[in-house]
């Protein structure tokens, strides 16, 4: 009705059609395109999708429509879109193939990570576009189930070099949370001239000028309103302008018009419309089966429904507009809707669609019913296994309502609350915890409820906000479930370390609680020893707890770890290895954690694992490896809409490179992040980074000030301890001998307790700075030897630089040249530009001319291009690189072609001969 006689032109939509046509042309040329078409109900979004469909000759087209009643069924919308493409599943890497099959209920598998499903969907669309461009059209995307919408958003952000065009139509009143930050086409009302033209095309009788003016004014150019509102006016109202003015919102007026048309139909036709409105998939055979169960003459009712123009029956059931679906529901009472749900539940094959069947069954149930509640609980488990936590929450919520037994009702309410929390619905989760606590929870249930409240507070507000509740939960759970209590203490102490500098309820309170529980005196398991050691460091000092931590960390290195234990405990074990100066353990455990997270698809853990690993690689002097891990972590961040991982990676790598602009940018971004504001660990990390940066640049006043702030809270361990090392170097340069000596004593005490080569090497290095004569020389040499043994090449290189500087000041020029040359070579090879420049200037002072680092003659590679090249050198295939960087194989190939051109090579084999460390990169 909005078209001008044919399906080739839409009235008043030339600009919008040109945008769509341009995207389709680009897709035919091999380029990706993404567009969110946004506007109010009836504005013409569906007609614009149909415009694309009309012009999709030579393209493969897949479609999906969001349905409000299906929003609780996980991956329903994605399955609808991808079902025609499933023949391409076999070409996907096995983890991705299994992820999609599990998501779509085609196999039973472990709980899914939604980002793995997103990567699999990206690969599937790329594979399906191999022979012809792929056009993906999604209407009413505001009503997609949550995980489908999140997955499509993930895919939209990653499409780059595939001939895929993804267009999603969204009602303007819908939430912008899921499809935010994607390219948009805002569809506005038609102009007055086009509105009159459209109105005249649908009104065949006489139309009073005043009525025409009123309709045009009231509809504000909404095409559907212009077409539908005149249907509700009598001939007298049309010709003479009589009748009361309408004051309801436009969408309500349109729906009221549809409602009048529905109610004018015969009763059985209304019932058929209601079945179609209640069954969201649009399955014609299911519609017929349910209708026959209700005694409807299906053929007659279908003919009358199609004649009304409200619905079409072809391969699928299609409504004239989503508001027709709403009108069909409003046209009848509750009992009639209940009967339709019951008929659909009886008609759906429970073996194929168990969740859909039980949802209709629950909607048909009017009172407590344990059998139905149990089925809902089972469906929740299946939905949870497919990553559909929002669907699981809805099933459990309804199961709670139908559960007659108060004890079981409380347990289900708690399970529903946990699912709501996992889906990000924090307010609903809190309400369900309240409901659970009103029931008859046992002691373990009550402890779990408190634990969940703490987790909700931590996620919704901050680590510090949830900390008291986590601590209370651990104490309540300890007598009944020591393993769960330990996990809760672990989460609490991790949160406390992250929150840092709290006046009350901080890490000390958690540590005291840990030590006050039974089992933490004997400390049998490695997990218990890890908690006990950390708690004793906090409460009694480094000497009391570090040996226990070293023992626990060693156990994590030598004993078997399950997937669950590894993902849960290795992050803390890695941090404690760092804090006890056990570089070998930190290196091994961080590598295992990354491998475990990658291998199991645990993408919720992988970014943090990568950050732990890249910090380790930076201290190992492998800044390129650390930067590579930053690219990988950033890829996950880009996919999830978070820049934190990129900035934190830069915070670790860029100071060692001596790049002030990028370091300051990372510091300012993290410091100003509202979600991180007030977290002590952020303050410590940013100040440590500034101290490293300014020590490298030789700006010791700034380095000293930053290091002082960085080591203000030694209970945070980790970078707080490293800040003390930076403090010594800056203080000595500035002549703050007493402050330097005090920091050295602290480091020496820790080193004697730890006894590791790294600790003893750092201790010798800092003592050398406050010593003189032969003692200083011996300590410098000891530091270098021990740090070489530890494998901490960044510290070892810097120790050589300080020794060389000392030798020059002692006028031992020959020895200084040798040592400074070693330092320059190591620092230059590592990419530690500022420290290498310090070494170069020192060499110049002793008469050795060293040119600055030669820039590559090749064009700059972007960070992502450099990472693709590095992975190619490592023997990775395009699909493997894509899985690592959250790119499709097509996009990897696109990056690779750019690498070939910039490096002047023509094959993957030739890339292997390029020294990538000499090639300059840009962010």
N, C-alpha and C positions, 0 to 999 in steps of 0.2 A: 504493500500500500504506500510505502514511502518512495517507491521507485517511479520514474517518469515513463510509464508505458511499457518499458522492457526492464530486464535485469542488467542493464548496462550503465544506467546513471541514477544516482540518488539525488533527490531534490535538495539543493542547498548544501551538499557535502563534497564539493569539488576539492577543496583543500585537504580534507581528511582522506579522500580517496587517493589523492596524489601521494600523500605520505605512505599509505599502504602499498600502492603500486611501486613506489621506489624501493621499499623493503623487499618486495617480491622479486623485482629485477635484480637486486643485489644477491638474493638467495640463489637465483638462477646462475649468477656469475660466481658462485662458490663462497659467498660471504654469509656469516651468521647475522641474524637480526632478532631483536627482542622488543616488544612494545606492549605496554599496558594501556588499553583503551578504557578510559574512566569517564563516567557520567551518570546522571540520575536515571531512575527507572523510566523506560520508554523513550530515551533520548536518541536511540538508534544504534546502539552498540552491536546488537545482533545483526542488524542489516549491514553494518560495516564488515563484520566477519563474513557474511554471505557475499559481499562484494569481492573479498579476497577469494572465496571459494569459487565464484564464477570465473575468476581469472587464473585459476591454478592449473591450467592445462600444462601437462608435462611434469607436474609435481605430484608427489605422494601426499595425501592429506589424512591426518588423524584428528579426531575431535573428542572433546569431553565437555560436559555441562555440570557445573556444581549444583547440588540440590540440598536445600537447607536441612531436610530430614535425614540426610546421609552424612552430615558433618561429623558424626561420632564414629563412623566406620573408617578405621585407619587404612590408608592407601587406596580407598575406593575410587577417588578421582583419578589418581595416577594410573591405576589398573585400567580404568575406562579409556584413558588416552593411549596407553602403551599396548593394550591387548592385540591390536592388529600387527604389532611389530615383534611379537614374541618369537617368531621364527628366527630372529637374529640373536637370540640368547646364547646359542652354542658358540658363537664367535667371541663372547666376552671372557675375560679372565675368570677362573673358577670362583674366587671369593665374591666377585660382582654378580656373576650368574646366580650363585646360591642366594645372595642377598635379595635379588629381585624375586626369585621364586618363592622365597620365604615370605617376603612382603606381600605377595599376591596370593598367598595361601596354597601355592602349588607344591610345597614341601614343608616339612616340619624341621625347624632349625633353632639354633641358639638365638637369644635376644639380639636384635639388630641395632646397629648404629645408623642413625638416619643419614649421616654424611656418606657412609658406604653405599647406601641405597641411592643417594644423589649422584655419586660418581658412576654407579652402574647405569642409572637412567641416562646420564650424559653419554656414556659409551654406547648405549643402545640406540639413542637418537642419531649419534654419529654413524654407527654401523648401518642404520636404516637409510641414511642419506647418501650411501655410497654410489648408487646408480642414478638417482634423480633427486632433486631438491625435496626437502621434507617440510611440509606446512603443518604446524601444530596449532590448532584453534581451541581455546578454552573459554567458554561462555559462563557467565555468573561465577567467576572465580572467587568472589567473596564468600561463596558457600562451599568451596572445597573443604574437605577434611583437613585438619591442621597439618598433618605430616605430608600430605600431597602438596599443599600450598608451599610448605617449607622446601620440599624437594624441588619443585619447579622454580622457586626462587634461587636455589643453589645452582640449578642447571642454567638458568638465565644469566647468572653472573659469570659462568664459565664458558659459555658459547663464544667462540671467537673465529675459528677458521673452518667451520662446517657449513655446508649449504642447508642450514636449518633456520626456519623462521617461526618463532614462537610468539603468538599474539594472545593476550589474555584480556577479556572484557570484565570490568569490575564496576559494580554499582557504586556510585560516589559516596553513599552513606556507609559503605562497608569499611572495615578496619584497614588502615594503611600499614599496619605493623608488619604483615607478612610480605607484601609485595612492594615494600618501600624501596626507594633508591634505584628503581628500574626506569628506563626511558618511558615516558608517558605521552599519550595523546588525549588531551582533555576535550571531550565532546560537549559543546554548548548547544543552546536552543537555536532553532532556525531564525533567520531574520524575518522581519514583518512581511516582506514581499514573498519570500518562499513559503512562509506560514499560510498566507492567503492562497497561494497557488496550490498547496497541498490540501487545504480545507476544501477548496472548490472542486478538487478532483474526487472527493468522497461524498459530497452532499449533492444529490441529484435533483432535489426539489427546490422550491423558492427559499431563499435565505435572507432574512431581514439584515440590512446593513449594520444596525445596532447589535444584532446577535453575532454577526461575523466579527465585529470589532471586539465584542466582549470575549468571544471564544479565543480569538488571537491573543488578546491581552492576558486572559487567565491562564492559558496553556504555556505562555512564555516560550513559544517555539518548540515545545515538546512534540515530536512527530506522532507518537502513539496517542497522546492526549488529543491531538488535532483529529486523528482518525476515529478514536473511540468515543469521545465525549458527545459528538453530535448524535450518536446512536441512542443516547439516553434522553434526548429531547423530543417532545411531540412535534407534529407538524405545525401545530398552532404556535409553539414556542419558537420553532425555527423561522416561521414566516412572519410572526408579529412581535417577537421579542418579549412575550409575556412569561412570567415565572420568576421565582425568588433567586437572587444571586447566590452563587455557591461560595462558601467560606472555608471548606475543608482543604487540607493540603492536596496538591495535584495528584500525588500517587494514590491517596485515598479516594479521590474522585474517579481515577481510572479503575481502581480495584472495585469500587462500588458499581461502576458500569459493567465490569465483568461479572460481578455477583448477580446483578439483575438478569444478565443473559443466562447464567447458569441456572438460576431459579425458574427461568421461563421454560426450561427443558423438562421433558417427562422424567418421572422419578427414577426409572431404571437408567436413563442416560446420565442423570446426576450421579447415581451410584458408580457408573463406569468412570466418570470423570474423577470421582473421589478415589477410586482404586488406583487410577493412573497417577493422581497427585500424591498418593501415599506410598506407592512403589517407585522409588527414585531412579532406578536404572533405566526404565523405559522398555522393559522386556515384554513384547507383545504376547508371547505364549503364557507368561506368568499372569498377565492382565486377564487373558481369556480364562485361565484356570480358576483364578480367584472369583471372577465374575460368575462363572457357572456354578461355583459353590454357593453363591448368594442367590441363585435362581434367576439370573439376568439373561434376557434374550440378547446375546452378545452382538450378533450381526446387526440386529435392528438398532440397538443402542449405539453401536459404533458408527453406523450410517448417520444417525441423528447428530452425534457428537461432531463428526467431520463437517456435516452440513452447517453447523453453527459457526464454523470458523474458529472455534476455540482450541481444537486439537486435530492433529493429523496422525493417522496410523499407517506406517510403512514398515520398514525393517525395525524401526524403533518408534516408541510413542514420543511425539513432540507437541508441547503446548504452544499456543499462540504467543504467550509471554509468561514469565514466571508468576506474574500477578494472577494469572488464571488459576494456577495451582493453589495459591492462597485463597482465592475466591471459592474454589471447589471445597476446600476445608470449611470455610465459614458458612457455606450454604446449608450445612447439615448439623445435627446435634452430636453430643458426645457419644451416645449409644450407637449411632450409625457409624461413627469413626471407629469405635471399638470393634464392631462386627467386621469392618473391612480389615483391620489389623489381624483379627483372628483368621479370616479367610486367607489372607496372604501368608500367615505363619503356617497354615495347613498346606498351602500350595508350594511353598519353597522347599527344594531338596536340601534336607539338613546335612547331607554328606558333602554337598558342594558349597553351600552358603550358610554355615551354621550361625555365624554372627548376625547376618541379616534376618534369619528366621527367628532367633531368640529375641532380637530387638522388637520385632512385630509382636511376638508372643507376650513380651513384657508390657508392651503398649496396650495389649488386649486384656491384661490382668488388672482387676480393680481393687484387690485386697491382698493381705499377706499370703504368700505362696512359696514355701520352701523349695519346691521342685523347680519352679521358674527361677528363683533366686540362685539356686545352685547352678543352673544352666548359664545364667548370666556370669557367675563367677568363673566358670570354665571358659566362657568366651573371652572374659577379661584376660585370662592367662594366655590364650592363643593370640589375642591382640598385642599383649605385652611382648610376647616372643617375636612378633613382627615389627617391634619398634613403635607400635601404635599406643603410646601411653595415654594420649587424650581419649582414645576409644576405650581403653581399659578403665580409665577413670569413670567414663560415662556408664559402662556396664556395671562397675562396682557400686557406683552411686545408686543406680536403680535397684541393684540387688539388695543394698542396705534398706531401701524403702520397703521392699517386699519380704524381708526376713522377719518371721514371727518371733523367733527366740532372741531375747535381749542380749545374751552373751555372744551369740553368733553375729547379731546385728552390730555390736560394738567392734568386733574383729573385722567385719567387712567394711565398716565405716573407716576404720584405720587404714585398711588396704586401699580404699578409695582415696583417702587423703594423701597417701604416699604417691599414688598414680597422678593425682592432681598436681602435687608438688613437682613430680618429675616432668610434667607437661608444661610447667611454668605458671599454672593457675593458682597462685599463692593464696589469694583471698578465699577461694573455694576450698583449698586444702585446709586452711585454718578453721573454717566452719565445720568441715567434716571431722577434724580432730576434736573440736568441741562436742560434736554429736557422739563421737566414739567414747569420750570420757564420761558422757552422761550414761552410757551403757555400763555393762558389768565387765570391765577389763580386769584381768588378773595382773599380778605385779609386773610380769614381763611385758604385757600389753601396755600398762601404764608407763613403763620405762621407754618403750618404743614410741609412745605418743609424745613424751617429752623430747625424745631424740628428734622426732620429726618436726616438732615446733622449733627446735634449735636449728635444724637444717633449713627450714623455711625462713627463719630470721636471717641466717647467714646469707642465703641466696637473695632474699628480697631487700635486705638493707646492707649489711656488711659482716665481715668475719667477726668483728668485735661484738656486734649486736646479738649474734647467735651463741656466742661463747658460753655465757652462764647456763643456758639451757642444755647445751651439749655436755657440760660438766655435770649438771644435775642428772641427766639421763644416764651417763656412765656410772655414776654412783648408785643409781636405782637398779641398773641392770647387773652390776657386779655379782651379787649373791646368787643370781639365777642363770646368767649366761656370760661367763667370763670372756669368751671369745668375742662376743658382740660388744661387751664392755670395753675390751682392749681396742677394738676398732673405733669405738666412740671416743675413747681417750686419745687415740691416734689422731682422729679428725679434730678433736678439741685442741690438742697441743699444736697441731699444724696450723689451725686457725689462729691460735695465740701467737705463734711465731710470726705469722703473716701480719697480724694486727699490731704486734709490737707495743711499745710505749703507752700502755694503758695504766691509769692510776689505780684501778681496782679490777679484779676479775681477769687478770692477764695470765701470762705463761706461768708465773710463780704459783698462782692459785691452782692451776691445772696440775702442775708438777707435784705440789703437796698432796693433792687428791690422789694422784697415781701412787705415790709412796704410801699413802694411808690405806690402800686396799690390800686384802690378802693375796698372796702370790707374788707380790712385787718386792718381797724381801729375799726370797730364795732365787727368784728370777730364772725360771727353768727354760721356757721357750725363747727362741731368738726374738720373737715379737715382744715378749714381756721384757727381755733384757734391753731391747732397743728403747722401750718406753722408760724403763727404770734408769738406764744410763743417762738419758736426756733429762729426766726429772732430777737426778742427783747433780748433774752439772748446773742446773738452774738453781737448786735450793742450797747445795753444799759447796759448789765450786767445781772448776774444771778437773782438779785432781781427783775428786771423789767419783765423778761420773764418766770421764773419758775412757778409762780402761774397760768399763762395762760396754760402752758404745763400740769400742774397737773390737771387742769379742763378739758382739752381736752382728756388726757389719761383716766380720770374717765368716760368721755362720751363714749369712745371706749369700756370701760368695760360694760357699762349699756345699750347702744343702740344697736339695731339690725344692723347687717352688711351683705351686700350681698357678694357673693363669690368674685366678681370682686373687690369690695372695700376692703374686708378683705385681699386679696392677695396683693393688691396695697399699702394699708396704714398701715397695722399692723406691717410690718418691722420697719417703722419709729416710730410708736407708742411704740413699744417695746424698741427701743433705747432711746426714750425720757423718758419712765418709769424708765429705768436704770439711766439715767442722772439726774432725779429728786429724786432719792433714794426711789421710790415707789416700794418696792419689791413685794408687793402683786399684784400690777397691772402688773409688769414685769412677774411674775410667771403665772398669769392667761392669759395674752395676748399672751405670747410665746407658752403656751400650746394650745390655740385656733388656733394660726397660724399654728402650726405643724399639728394639727388635720384637719384643713381646707385644707392644702396642700396635706396631705396624702389622705384625703377623696375624693378630686376632681381630684387626679392624676396630680396635678400641680408640676411636677418634676423639672421644671425650678426654682421654688420658694423654694421647699422643702429643698435643702441643706442649703440655707441661714437661713431658719426657724429653722432647726436643730441646726445650730451654735448659733443662738440667745438663743435657749432653753437650750443647753448644758452649755452655760456660766451661765445662771440662776441656773441650777442644781449644778454647781460647787460651787457657792456662798451659795447655800442651804446646802452644806456639803454632797451632794449626788454625789461623784466622780464616783461611779460605774454607776449610771444613766447617768451621763455626758459621761462616756466612752462608754456606750451602744449607745447613740445618735451619738457619733463619729464613731462607727462601721457602723451605718446606713448611715451617711453622706459619709463615706469612700466608702461604697458599691456603692453609686451613682457615686462617683468620679472614682472608678475603672471601672464602666460601661462606663463612658464618657472619660476615659483616662486622668483624672485630679487627681493629688495627693494633690491639695490645701486643700480639705476638711479634709483629714486625718491629714495634718500638722497643720492646724488651730485648729482642735480639740485637738491635742496634745499640742499646745501652751497654751490652757486654762487649760487642766487637769494635764499635767505632772509637771508644777511648784508647784502646791499644793501637789503633791505626793513627791516632793523633788528629782525627778529623773533628774540629771543634763545632762546625755548623751542624752536622748530623747528630753529634753527641748532645749538643744543647737542645736540639729539636726533640730528641727522644726524652730527655730529662723533663723538658717543659710539658710535653704531651702527657707523660705519665703522672707528673705532679699535679696537673690540672684535671685529670680524669675524675669525674664526680664519683664513679664507682670505686675508685681507689683512694679517694681523699681520706686522710686520717689513718691510713694503714702504715704502720711504722716501717714495715719492710721496704716499702716504696721509697721512703726517705733514706733509709740506709743504702739501698741499691743505687739511687741516683747520686748520692753524695760520694760513694765509692767510685762511681764512674767519673765524676768530676775530678776526683783526686788523681786517678790514673791519667786522665787526659792532661791535667795541668802539670803533673810530674813529667810526663813525656814531652810537653812543650817547654819545660823549664820555667814555668810560672809558679814558683813555689809558694808565694803568699796565698794564691787561690787554692793550690793543692792542699796546703796546710789547713785552711779554713774548712774546706770540704771534708777532709779526712777526720778532723775533730768532730764534725757532725755525724760522719759515718760510723764512728766507733762509740757514740754516746750510749748505745744500748747493747752491751756485749752479750746479753742473754739471747739475742737474735742469732748469734753464732754466724757461720757462713761469711757473708761479705762484711759483717761488722768486724770480724777478726782480720779480714784482708785490709780493711780500712786502717787498722792499726799499723800494718806494714807500710802502707803508703804514708802514714803520718810520720814514721821514723825518717824516711827519706826527705820529706819536705822540711821537717823540723831541723834536721842536721844542716841542710842547705841555708836555713834562715838563722842558724846559731842558737836555736832553742834547745840547748843541750840537756837541761833538766827534764824537759818534756819528752825529748827523744829517749833519754836514759830510762825513764819510767815505763815508756811503751816497750822498750827492749826487754826490760825485766819481765814484763807480763808475757811477752812472746817466748822468752827463754823458759819460763815456768811451764807454759803449755807444751813446749817442745820436749822437755824432759819427761812429761807425763805421756805424751804421744809416742815419742821414740821413733817415728817414721822418718825415712830419708827426707821427705818434703819438710816436715816440721823442723828437723835438725838443720836442714839446709837454709831455711828462712831465718832460723834463729842465728846461725853463723853469719848470714848476710847482714842482718840488722845490727848484730854486735860489732861487726867490722866497721860499720859507719860511725860508731861512737868510740872506736879504739884508735890507737896510734902505733906507728912504727911496725916492728916485726909482728906484733900481735895482730894488728889490722891485716897485714899481708897474709898471714896464716889463716885468719878467719875468712878472708875473701876466697882463698884457694879452697878451703874446706867447704864453703858454701857452694862453689861451682861444682865440686866433685859430688857432693850429696844431691844437689838438684839435678845433675846429669843422671845420677843413679835413679832418682825418683821419676824421671821422664817429664818433669815440669819445664819444658824448654823455654817458655816465656820468662819464667823467673830466672832460669839459668842464663839466658841471654842478657837479661837486665843485670844479673850479678856480674857478668863479664864486663858490661859497660861501666858499672860502678868501680870495679877493680881497675879497669883501664884508666878511668878518670883519676883515681887515687894514685896510680903509678905515675901518671903525667905530672901531678902536683908534687910528687916525690922526686921528680926529675929523673925517673928511670925510663927514659924515652924508648929504648929498644923493647923493653918488656911491655911498655904501654902500647906500642904499635902492634905487637903480637896480639895482646888481649883485645884491643879495640878493633882490630881487624876481624877477630873471631866474633865479637859482639855485632859488628856491622853486618857481617855475612849472615848471621842467624836472624837478626832483626829484619834485615832487608828481605830475606827469603820468606819470613813469616808475614810480611806486609805491615809490620809495626813501624809505620813511616816516621812518626815523630821521634821515637826512640832511636831509629836508624839514623835520622838526621843528627841527633845528639852525638852519636858515635862518629858520624862523618865529620862533624865540626871538631871533635876531639882529635881525630886522625889528622885533620888539616893543621891543628895546633902543634902536632909533633912532626910535621913535615911530610905527611903522606897525602897526596892528592887523590881524592876519590870522587868520581863524578856522581851526580845525583842519579837516582834510579831512572833508567831509560824507559821512556814510554813506548808502548808497542806501536808499530807503524799501522797496525790494523785499526779499523774503526772500533769505537766503543761498543762493547756488548752490554746489554741490560743485565741486571742480576739474574733474571729468569733465563735469558739466553745462555749466560755463563753456566748456570746450573744444568740446563739441558745438555750443553756440551760436555760438562764434567761427567754427567751420568752416561752419556754415549761412550766416553772414554772408559767408564767402568763396565761396559759391556751390557748395559740395560737396553731392552727393546723399547720401541715407542709406547706400547701399552703399559709396560712396567714403569716407564718414566711418567706417563699420564697418571697412573695410580699413585705415584709418589707425590706428584705436584698438583693433583686434582685438575687435570686437563684431559681432554679427549685425545686419542692418538692423532686425529687430524690436526689439532692445535699444536701438539708436540712437533709434528712434521712441519707446520708453518713456522714455528720458532727455529727449527733445524735448518730450513731453507735460508732464513735470515742469517744464521750462524755461518752457513757455507759461504754466503755472499760476503760477509764482513771479514771472514778469515781467509778468503781466497782459496777455499778447498772445494772439492766436488763429491766427497764421499765420507761415510762414517769412518772408514779406515784412516783417511787422511787426518781427521780430527785427532786421532790417537797420537799423532806426531807433533801436535801443537802444544807448546808450553803455555798452558792457560794462565799460569801464575804471572806471566809477563803481559797479559792482555788486560788493558784497563776496562773497568766496568762502571756503569752508572746505576743508581737505585732503580 
